[in-house]
Amino acid sequence: MSERPSWFEPERAPGQGQTRSEPIRVGIIGAGFGASLHLEALTALSEARVEAVCARHADRAFVLAVDHQIPNHTTDYRELVRMPDIDAVIVATPPHLHHPMIIAALEAGKHVLCEKPMARNLAEARDMVRIADRVGVVSMVNHQLRFLPIRARIKELIDEGFIGEIQAASIVVHRSSLNDPLGRPFGWLSEQEKAGGMLGAIGSHYLDALRWWCGEVKAVAGATATLVKQRRLPDAATMAKVDADDNFAVVLRFGNGSLGTIHVTATAAYEGDEEITLSGSRGALLIRDGALWAARSGDAMPRELTIPERLSGGFPAFDHYLALPTALLQRHWCAAIRDEEPPSPSFADGVKTQELIDAVSRSGHQGRWIDTSGTRWPMGSGV
């Protein structure tokens, strides 16, 4: 880890100085869906214990603390990050709130796990990774879908050379969650200024996955669209204007020259499937109907592959399917804190994803490819 600056002088490095039998003491900032997933996952994780929770409303913070037997609760994130009995902080708030909360946690010397998308824009993300590197704590982004057993198996097979050199990647998703303007109420997800929209909420996961599987992206082209332009306000019949995207399409050019595409709609009239295809020089991997399929050169038809049980980490069944990959990511976060394992997905990964999100928006406005290779406009230190 990098040397800490002179202004950072904790009594001990967070998570250090305890015996390995003692869990890492975690504080959670947020009270929405993301926070609920983290809490569900942490109940099955012996490596960590929730010591404090922060929510904007006092009654919500109190209820979370009582329901999950959390000893401390507050409405001020600055109070939570200063608590001496907290080693690490999970920031599970909307993305427009991440930057000040992450900086406060880092300056308090806490390890950090941040929800995705990492920030509102690339400038905020770069600021966060710069401070994290100076402080020398473990900082990760919650791209937990890397830890879905089916996606982890794809990564293993690619690394083993199962499909050879990747030549094409395609992701097509049809969802109906934002089809009805009277369904999901207006909120931060509907506001571009607050980093709302499907490109950040869902696209960040797919951009991270394709970087992970296929390598760095050297150029991006894409566009976003808003098809449902009004949404009802919470607890009201009044409609509000939506300016965040509910549809997007992206073309990626990888380092070896191959192309990848991502096309997502959240306004479909039906709840469709997620279809992923990775084609290589020796074969292909496909996700269809939640199953993994593979074909090698010369095969007449793809065959279904079994996902090894070991990729589930020995966890019991969870209520929500995203709790398992969240718990697996949290376990890796704890191992990085305890054993100094390389954190992944790291803040540096989050910065690259944020760069691609921003590049898609710029491409749509300017009608051109955006260079993301880092060679044309080098930033130094990989960010």
VENMO-V580772 format. One record per residue. SS is DSSP state (a for helix, b for strand, c for the rest). PSI is psi in radians with two decimals (NA if undefined). Layout:
BEGIN
ss;psi
SS;PSI
SS;PSI
END
This chain:
BEGIN
ss;psi
c;2.67
c;2.79
c;2.41
c;2.54
c;2.89
c;-0.48
c;-0.13
c;1.80
c;1.18
c;2.77
c;-0.58
c;2.71
c;2.34
c;2.32
c;-0.18
c;2.78
c;-0.08
c;2.74
c;2.79
c;-0.27
c;-0.28
c;2.27
c;2.71
b;2.33
b;2.09
b;2.45
b;2.43
b;2.23
b;2.05
c;2.71
c;0.27
c;-2.72
a;-0.77
a;-0.77
a;-0.67
a;-0.64
a;-0.77
a;-0.73
a;-0.74
a;-0.76
a;-0.72
a;-0.41
c;-0.41
c;0.13
c;1.95
c;-0.33
c;-0.22
b;2.72
b;2.32
b;2.11
b;-0.37
b;2.65
b;2.53
b;2.25
c;2.68
c;-0.66
c;2.33
a;-0.70
a;-0.62
a;-0.75
a;-0.72
a;-0.79
a;-0.76
a;-0.76
a;-0.75
a;-0.82
a;-0.58
c;0.20
c;0.85
c;2.20
c;-0.45
b;2.50
b;2.66
b;2.88
c;0.05
c;1.94
a;-0.49
a;-0.59
a;-0.73
a;-0.82
a;-0.32
c;-0.10
c;2.20
c;-0.36
c;0.24
c;2.19
c;-0.57
b;2.66
b;2.33
b;2.14
b;1.86
c;0.94
c;2.99
c;2.64
a;-0.44
a;-0.18
a;-0.12
a;-0.82
a;-0.98
a;-0.59
a;-0.75
a;-0.78
a;-0.75
a;-0.75
a;-0.72
a;-0.76
a;-0.38
c;0.02
c;0.42
c;2.53
b;2.63
b;2.41
b;2.04
b;2.41
c;2.75
c;2.78
c;2.70
c;-0.60
c;-3.07
c;-0.46
c;3.04
a;-0.63
a;-0.78
a;-0.74
a;-0.74
a;-0.63
a;-0.73
a;-0.75
a;-0.55
a;-0.78
a;-0.72
a;-0.72
a;-0.67
a;-0.76
a;-0.62
c;0.45
c;3.01
c;2.12
b;2.19
b;2.75
b;2.45
c;1.09
c;1.20
a;-0.27
a;-0.31
a;-0.51
a;-0.01
c;2.27
a;-0.66
a;-0.64
a;-0.63
a;-0.64
a;-0.67
a;-0.79
a;-0.77
a;-0.80
a;-0.69
a;-0.80
a;-0.50
c;-0.11
c;0.32
c;-0.68
c;0.14
c;-2.64
c;2.26
b;2.28
b;-0.36
b;2.58
b;2.42
b;2.31
b;2.19
b;2.22
b;2.23
b;1.97
c;2.78
c;0.17
c;-0.48
c;0.30
c;-0.71
c;2.03
c;-0.28
c;0.04
c;-1.79
c;2.18
c;2.83
c;2.36
c;-2.86
a;-0.51
a;-0.34
a;-0.06
c;2.07
a;-0.65
a;-0.47
a;0.35
c;0.54
c;3.09
c;2.75
a;-0.50
a;-0.76
a;-0.76
a;-0.76
a;-0.72
a;-0.57
a;-0.66
a;-0.77
a;-0.65
a;-0.75
a;-0.73
a;-0.78
a;-0.61
a;-0.74
a;-0.75
a;-0.73
a;-0.20
c;-3.10
c;2.65
b;2.19
b;-0.25
b;2.63
b;2.46
b;2.59
b;-3.14
b;2.72
b;2.81
b;2.63
c;1.86
c;-0.59
c;1.84
c;-0.11
b;2.62
b;2.54
b;2.52
c;2.62
c;2.38
c;0.60
c;2.81
c;-0.11
c;2.53
b;2.55
b;2.64
b;2.32
c;2.26
c;0.10
c;2.64
c;2.56
c;0.01
b;2.54
b;2.73
b;2.42
b;2.46
b;2.25
b;2.40
b;2.08
b;3.01
c;-0.54
c;0.07
c;-0.19
c;2.82
b;2.58
b;2.58
b;2.53
b;2.15
b;2.02
b;2.30
b;2.40
c;0.17
c;0.38
c;2.66
c;-0.19
c;2.83
c;1.71
c;-2.81
c;2.91
b;2.09
b;2.11
b;2.28
b;2.22
b;2.01
b;2.33
b;3.14
c;-0.31
c;-0.12
b;-2.91
b;2.64
b;2.42
b;2.47
b;2.10
b;2.29
c;0.64
c;0.12
b;2.72
b;2.25
b;2.66
b;2.59
b;2.43
b;2.87
c;2.23
c;-0.24
c;2.44
c;-0.60
c;2.60
c;2.69
b;2.60
b;2.40
c;2.57
c;2.40
c;2.10
c;2.41
a;-0.57
a;-0.44
a;-0.18
a;-0.07
c;0.18
c;0.21
c;2.63
c;3.04
c;2.41
c;2.85
c;-0.71
c;2.41
a;-0.40
a;-0.17
a;-0.61
a;-0.96
a;-0.50
a;-0.75
a;-0.69
a;-0.69
a;-0.75
a;-0.69
a;-0.72
a;-0.69
a;-0.81
a;-0.69
a;-0.63
a;-0.62
a;-0.81
a;-0.82
a;0.08
c;0.60
c;2.61
c;2.16
c;2.40
c;2.21
c;2.24
b;3.06
a;-0.61
a;-0.68
a;-0.73
a;-0.66
a;-0.75
a;-0.70
a;-0.75
a;-0.66
a;-0.70
a;-0.68
a;-0.85
a;-0.66
a;-0.66
a;-0.78
a;-0.78
a;-0.69
a;-0.76
a;-0.68
a;-0.65
a;-0.20
c;0.72
c;2.92
c;2.55
b;2.19
b;2.16
c;0.32
c;-0.40
c;-0.06
c;-0.52
c;-0.72
c;1.24
c;2.40
c;-0.31
c;2.60
c;0.38
c;-0.01
c;NA
END
